[in-house]
Amino acid sequence: DIQNYSLLEFSKFEEIAEVGYQTAMPSLKSWLSGGSRPALDLQEVIASEREDSASALSINEVEYGSRTTYSRWRRNAARVARRITSQIPTGQRKKFRGREAYE
């Protein structure tokens, strides 16, 4: 509960962030385990990322990520996006800046 903090308590941002994290985690875990299509898609991306990142990471890669990590994330997200968009009927597809967009 962040009602105990005032609007301008910038010095307590870490505490506020932790309170928000602890508050949000049960809801996020419940949503992820709910079995909705978006939750299953996100679980697939998370699982792919875990499989790809089995190697040991340096402290900089852990803290900030790397080009390789970002590349893997993009590849996994693109794969899920292609699967999702392939289910859209062709009549609903249109071109947008040289790429297909959907109504």
C-alpha positions in Angstrom: 0.0 0.0 0.0 1.6 3.3 -1.1 -0.9 5.5 0.7 1.7 6.0 3.5 4.0 7.9 1.0 3.5 11.4 -0.2 3.8 12.5 -3.8 7.2 14.2 -3.5 9.0 11.5 -1.4 11.6 10.9 -4.0 14.1 9.7 -1.4 11.9 6.6 -0.8 11.5 5.6 -4.4 13.2 2.2 -3.8 10.8 1.4 -1.0 7.8 2.5 -3.1 9.1 0.3 -6.0 9.4 -2.7 -3.7 5.9 -2.2 -2.3 4.6 -2.0 -5.9 6.5 -5.1 -6.8 5.3 -7.1 -3.8 1.7 -6.0 -4.5 1.8 -6.8 -8.2 3.5 -10.2 -8.1 0.5 -12.2 -6.8 -1.8 -10.7 -9.4 0.8 -11.3 -12.2 1.4 -14.9 -11.1 -2.3 -15.5 -11.0 -2.7 -14.0 -14.5 0.2 -16.1 -15.9 -1.2 -19.3 -14.5 -4.8 -18.5 -15.6 -4.4 -20.0 -19.1 -5.5 -17.1 -21.2 -4.0 -16.9 -24.7 -1.8 -13.8 -23.9 -0.6 -15.5 -20.7 0.3 -18.7 -22.6 2.1 -16.6 -25.3 4.1 -14.8 -22.6 5.0 -18.1 -20.9 6.3 -19.4 -24.2 8.6 -16.4 -24.6 9.8 -16.7 -21.0 10.5 -20.4 -21.4 12.4 -19.8 -24.6 14.5 -17.1 -22.9 15.3 -19.4 -20.0 16.4 -22.1 -22.4 18.6 -19.7 -24.4 20.2 -18.1 -21.4 21.5 -21.3 -19.7 25.1 -20.1 -20.1 26.8 -18.1 -17.3 26.4 -14.3 -17.6 28.8 -11.5 -16.6 27.7 -9.0 -14.0 27.1 -6.4 -16.8 24.9 -8.8 -18.8 22.9 -9.6 -15.7 22.5 -6.0 -14.8 22.0 -4.5 -18.3 21.5 -7.4 -20.7 23.5 -7.7 -23.9 23.0 -7.5 -27.7 22.7 -11.3 -27.7 20.1 -11.3 -25.0 18.1 -8.6 -26.8 18.4 -10.5 -30.1 17.1 -13.7 -28.5 14.2 -11.8 -26.9 13.3 -10.2 -30.3 13.6 -13.6 -32.1 11.3 -15.3 -29.5 8.8 -12.4 -29.5 8.7 -12.4 -33.3 8.1 -16.1 -33.4 5.1 -15.7 -31.1 3.9 -12.7 -33.0 4.0 -14.6 -36.3 2.0 -17.4 -34.9 -0.6 -15.0 -33.5 -0.9 -12.9 -36.7 -1.0 -16.0 -38.9 -4.4 -16.7 -37.4 -5.9 -13.4 -38.7 -8.0 -13.9 -41.8 -6.3 -12.6 -45.0 -9.2 -10.2 -45.7 -8.4 -8.3 -42.5 -4.8 -7.7 -43.4 -3.6 -4.5 -45.0 -0.2 -3.0 -45.9 1.2 -0.3 -43.6 4.6 1.2 -44.5 5.6 -1.9 -46.5 4.6 -4.3 -43.7 1.3 -6.0 -43.1 -0.9 -4.4 -40.5 -4.2 -5.7 -39.1 -7.5 -4.0 -38.5 
